[in-house]
Amino acid sequence: MLDQIRKGQRWLTALFVGAIGVVFVFFIGLGGPLEENQPSGNAVVELGEIRLDVADFQRTRAQQEARLRAGLGDQFDPKTSRDFIDSQTLSSMIESAILADAARDLGLAVSRQEIKDSIISEPSLRDENGRFDREAFQGWVEWNFGSERAFLNTMRMDLLRAKMVRLLLSQAQVSDAEAREAARYGLEQIRIAYVALDLNQLPGESGISDEEVQAYLDAHETALRADYDERIDSFARPEQARVRQIFFELARDADEETAAAVRERAEQARGRIEAGEEFAALAEELSDDPGAKGTGGDLGLITRGQSIPELAEAAFSLEVGQVSDPVQSFKGLHLILVEERIEEQTTPFEEAGLELARDAAEAKAALEAARAQSEELASAIRGGASLEDAARELELSIDRTGLFARRSDGFVPGLGGSQDLVTTAFALSLDAASSPQIFEVGNRLVLVQLLEREEPEASELEDRIAGERDRMLDAERSRILRDWIENRRSALQEANRLLVNASLVIRQG
């Protein structure tokens, strides 16, 4: 719209995007607008004297799509953006009506002169000499609004909305002290010591005895059997074959003469095996695999998915004791001997139960140990000890960070993300440096101690204050607008004054 209207537009744009969810709740949460409360005819939004129809929706939607297309560039996809643009447009219309209606209730008005001044000041409606182009204006109005009357009604509503926005935004205030504290808050850094107790790992070299594992199995057999049934696939062992090989290296791009020579070596080796020579001895003598020396070409147990495909296919097609013909792979030629075949099977609970019981018993013991040690540390700190002294007394390891600042994700170097821990750490003083609070960060229980606090330089702080004031003012303005519009919308909805027919413009499916 015109320049004067745009003054409050960036706030409205941010607000409309954030309020899309509210619009969906408004419609979907109530099962859609009630038939008896819908506006009549082709009106999409109706509030008092304000009536916005399908043409208003289409015009507003075109503006929304143009902004999104400009912002996304080549990444813009009209199909995937369709629902988003539709919802944003409807939200924009509803909130525009709410703002303009409230402005009227407060006695705000728009004069013809204000409308005229807005039109005349629009750069796009001036000719090359800078004069207002009446013909261009009329063509623009007819193309976008159909008539001058419809344009003037829209202008009046938009100017009312802009006045209401400015009135609301004027309530936002950020003091110098608040901006200074926010700047300091973002710039100060601390260094901490921490003790992190693993909830899944038993401390030191302590372990669970076989007797304790058996006792745990006896006491929790039903639960362990249920766990076994849920994880039955993990106890399935695939078919395996114990294999030896004699390997003859042959490059893929070898010429025919070289390939024939290598194949001849392989065939001769197979002939010696058939004549009674021991496979392992020949592997040590002939194989181009360095690992065959001293092992007789033993490859151990292989499965179909854990070996060279051609080798595995041959191995699982042979009988035990049988030697393959030369097998070609991307590496060369292989003679394969299968010494043992282990059929696919599932480990029964009678064997797996002890393994499950040990895992569960160790996890329980680790959890209890971590909780007990963390409580001991917290108790010592409450008694006046520092975290470092308490940790040394319990022979627990202490880690220390470098200097770090607050981050929005609560990240602490070496620990991970914990907003609560960061808040507590920055609130500590060097006089009361250790906190008895126990934080759960990932799979660890953590206690912290402040080691150092570094305040920002005065010049750095001053450079940051203006930016922080703007950021805080932006946030406060957004909050005021959101809260006010939501409260006003709820009141209008309860009074059945705000009428919306989303089905006219929101496409289904």
Helices and strands as residue ranges (DSSP letters): H 3-6, H 9-18, H 20-28, G 35-37, E 43-47, E 50-53, H 54-72, G 73-75, H 78-105, H 112-120, G 123-125, H 134-145, H 148-169, H 176-187, E 189-198, H 210-219, H 221-230, G 232-235, E 236-237, E 240-249, H 256-274, H 279-286, G 290-292, E 298-302, H 309-315, E 327-328, E 332-342, E 345-346, H 349-382, H 387-393, E 399-400, E 404-405, E 411-412, E 416-417, H 419-427, E 439-441, E 444-454, H 458-494, E 498-500, G 502-504
